[in-house]
Amino acid sequence: MKKILSTLLILGCVTTLTVNAQDAEKKKKEMSPEAKAVMKEMVGKYDANKDGKLDKEERAKISADDKAKMEKAGIAGGKKKKAE
C-alpha cells in the first residue's frame, strides 16, 4: 500500500513539474506585436553582418534611445550579471 501511495505521489509531482515547465516555456516565447516591431526595427538598424540576429558586438552599439525604446517594449535586458 505504501509503495502505491509513494508511486502516485511521485507521479503527481513529476506531472506538475512538467506542466509548469511547459507553461513557462510558452510564456517566454510570446512577444507582443509592439515588441516584435521594435525588435525588427533594431535588427534592421544594427545588424551589420545581415544574419538576422544581433550578436554581442552589434548589441553593444545600440544607442541609449534605442535601448530605452526596447525596454519600454519589454525586450531589453537579456542576461543579468550575478552579484559578487
Secondary structure, DSSP 4 states (H G I P E B T S, - for coil): -HHHHHHHHHHHHHHHHHHHHHHHHHHHH---HHHHHHHHHHHHHH-TT-SSS--HHHHHT--HHHHHHHHHHT----SPPPP-
